Amino acid sequence: MHKRDTFQLPRKTSDVYPIHSTLPLFKIIRTHVLQTFSFCKNYQKGIIKDDDPEFLHQYRVTIRRIRAILSLHQSLFIPDQLKEINFAIKNLMQPTNLQRDLDVYLMQMEHYFNLVEHQHHQGLARFFDDLQHQRQKAYKKNKHWLKSEEYKAQYKLICIQLKQLSPLMEDLSSPPQEMINTLLMNLNNHIITSMKAIDSQTSDAQLHRLRIKCKKLRYGLEYYQPLTEQLSLSLQLKTVKFLQTKLGDFNDSSVQIDFLNHYLEQYIKTGRRAKAIGLLLQKTQQRHLENKQQLINEVILCSQNTAH
């Protein structure tokens, strides 16, 4: 019996700012996001074959990176065009949301079983059997979407929109390095201001907004890595990565709590499965609150160690 062939994850060359380029910054960014978006199609065969959930994960990460980079540079481009592109990209990725969420739950199955007592494992097993069934349905729908003419047309349209992305005229004359420093410095300062506003009463929504800002700055710092030593930023890439990871883990647990609540409301309210999910929800909420306090302390400490 021969082992079934499997696809290898496509390897992408590191994308960094072409420091010796003489092109205006808007053209460099436009080319970068177009190349990055065009690379997304390299994940599609792996998503359709469904050997490894990492194909879908990297597809989504790549698209989120594009949206973050466009958001970071929104002052360079015509707002209406950016709004249309962002809407189109969001709609292209949206059908994959459920499959990815279910992949995450199924990959954490062992962790969830460890959270509740053995007597509730039978009910939890039924819950995960249901998730696996839902995941297969989501995968088939996603597979059909990626193969559809509608998807291909939307993908092609976004490529055209990115090629036609136009600058605001007042930005054409500014030196690229000066513009880059301004863009990153403004976001750097917004993040520090947000961090200094964090306290024990901070809402989950505030932490979520801080996560989005950190992600945007991280992608910007990674892209402009050749210039980082010349930029006067107080937040370094290592710190931003740390914050984004911690904030991302906290946001994931928020999503998990919402999912479990929705499952109980929509699918099942009684029986062993409901009891097991209720206990899992209780444990997850408890850990979420504990992690929130720890996260808040880490953000406060980081803000104290970072000069504005």
Secondary structure, DSSP 8 states (H G I E B T S, - for coil): ------------------TT--S-HHHHHHHHHHHHHHHGGGGHHHHHHTS-THHHHHHHHHHHHHHHHHHHTGGGB-HHHHHHHHHHHHHHHGGGHHHHHHHHHHHTHHHHHHHS-GGGHHHHHHHHHHHHHHHHHHHHHHHHHHHSHHHHHHHHHHHHHHHT--B-GGGTTS-HHHHHHHHHHHHHHHHHHHHHT--TT--HHHHHHHHHHHHHHHHHHHHTGGGGGGS--SS-HHHHHHHHHHHHHHHHHHHHHHHHHHHHHHT--SHHHHHHHHHHHHHHHHHHHHHHHHHHHHHHHHHHTS--
